[in-house]
Amino acid sequence: SYDLSPVDKEIAAALLTLEAELCTGDTNLANFVSDEFEIACHSPLAILNRWLELKLIVWSEALHCVLTEWAAKEKPQPRRETKRYETLTGQKYPEP
């Protein structure tokens, strides 16, 4: 059982309707849409890393401060993505 909330079910339905991918730290929802519908799921840090790779954003100390505040409240990110972040920015990923 995936223990989905009513909002999770609405999100899953929207993803199917829009043929979209998912970006979330909610493992229940991510596992559900991946297992049941083969919808690609990305961690928030994976999206940030992609933006850095594409040079859509320029990393700065101010952005690192925002990330540090966010990381303290967010679920842990995949280790692969934290290492990728460190390679892209030259800074240590802020662990909660």
N, C-alpha and C positions, 0 to 999 in steps of 0.2 A: 504494500500500500504506500502511496506517495504522500498522503496527508496534505492534500491541497486545500487552500482556502478558497472561498468564492472568488476573490480577486485573482488568485492563481489560475483558476478555471477560465476566467474572462481573458486573461493574458494569453493562455494557451489557445483559446478559440480565435483571438485576434491574430496570433502568429500563423495559424493555419489559414485563415481567411486572406491574410496579406502575403502569404508565402515568405515570411520574414524570418530572420535569425534572432536569437535571444542573447542579451547581455545581462547577466545577473550573478549575484553571489549566493542566491537561494538554491541550494543543491537539490531540494525536493522538486522544485519546479524544473530546474535544468535537467535532472535525471528523467523526469516524466516526459518532457517534450522530446528529449533525445531518444529515449527508449521506445516510446509509443509512436512517434511521428517522424523520427530521424531529422529533427530540426537541430541545426548547428547552434551550440551555446558557447559564449565567450565570457571570460571573466572581465570585470571592469578594467583590471590592470592590463589585460591583453589589448583592449581597445586603446588605452593610453599609449601603450608601447607601439601600436600600429601608427597612431598619430605622430609619434616621435620619429619612427622610421620614414614616414612619408613627408616629414618636415612640415606638417600642418601646424605644429606648435614648436616653439623654441623653449627649451627647458631653462628655468631660472630658479633662483633661491626662493622667490615668492611662491612659485608653483610647488616647489618641494615642501614648503611650509603648509600649503593647502593639503597636499598629499599626506603629510604627516598627521594632520588633524583627522583626515578621512580614514586613514589606516587604523587609527586608534579605535574607531567605532565600527569599522567594516569587518566582515568575516575574513579570515586569512585567505590570501590569494595563492594561486598555484605557484609552487616553488620555481617551476620553469619560467614563469612570467616575472617573478621577483629577480631572478638571475638576469633575465633579458633586460629588465629595467636598469639594473646596475651596469650592465654593459653599455646600454644606450646613453645613460646620463653620467656615468662615472661616479654616481653617488650610491651609498648603501640604502637599500629599501628600508623604510621605517617599520620595524616590526611592532605590533601592538604590545 
